[in-house]
Amino acid sequence: MSGPVTRGVPSVPEPPAGHGLLAGKTVLVTAAAGTGIGSATARRCLQEGARVAISDRHERRLAETAEALAEVTGEKPFAIPCDVTIEDQVQRMIAATVETFGRLDVLVNNAGLGGSASVLEMTDEQWLRVLDVTLNGTFRCTRAALKQMAEQRSGVIVNNASVIGWRAQKEQAHYAAAKAGVMALTRCSALDVAHLGIRVNAVSPSIAAHEFLARTTTEELLDELASREAFGRAAEPWEVASVIAFLASDYANYMTGEVVSVSSQHP
């Protein structure tokens, strides 16, 4: 008889090759600097044939990311600094992207800010800062992009929400409230612009492994969260980016107002 079956953590698969899902489309990704979901999304969109603009409030890291992404197509993507909490900068980001490429087909709202604090000790400043970046920033960028897309009578917005918008977690009331707001914004704005041929959807990741998360979260918490996943590991940023690219593509042409979980988490 064979021995007992042992269950380990499945190995991380290799990213799939591009298939031209976004060929000819102009995509703008916010908070794209670094090694997280934003830069992975920009890379995936480039691999799928898109013309890509990236933005972030960290100018140095934004420039470094543009250099790193140049390996995909041989040239750097258009990069423009933007703080999504400042309306003038949001307007400039959209206008510069349209001026460079002639149109805006896809906006990926990736900008967000986390933190940990119990409601017992949370200050107004902590609460408002997280909501201003994560929820208000998504609203500002959505509003600005939709005005351009309305003129085109076409376009797609993909927001980055989080499973924490559905599930409770200690010391995350501000972030959870912001992400739940992003989900509601997604559903309602989708109905506002459906008659214009514009789609608005969101992804809802659980945990994606990247450098910034590792610096801001304890190893113990990361291990605990990963252990809840069916695959026994955190998602790779490119695994979330692949779902974003699908929602941005014509393969999702009849999907709008949806929040798609990118999680293998079990109860």
FENBEL-V163922 format. One line per field, one symbol per residue. ss: DSSP state (A for helix, B for strand, O for the rest). A space follows every 50 residues. Layout:
ss: ???
This chain:
ss: OOOOOOOOOOOOOOOOOOOOOOOOOBBBBOOOOOOOAAAAAAAAAAAOOO BBBBBBOOAAAAAAAAAAAAAAAOOOOBBBBOOOOOAAAAAAAAAAAAAA AOOOOBBBBOOOOOOOOOOOOOOAAAAAAAAAAAAAAAAAAAAAAAAAAA AAOOBBBBBBOOAAAOOOOOOOAAAAAAAAAAAAAAAAAAAAAAAAOBBB BBBBBOOBBOAAAAAAOOAAAAAAAAAOBOOOOOBBAAAAAAAAAAAAOA AAOOOOOOBBBBOOBOO
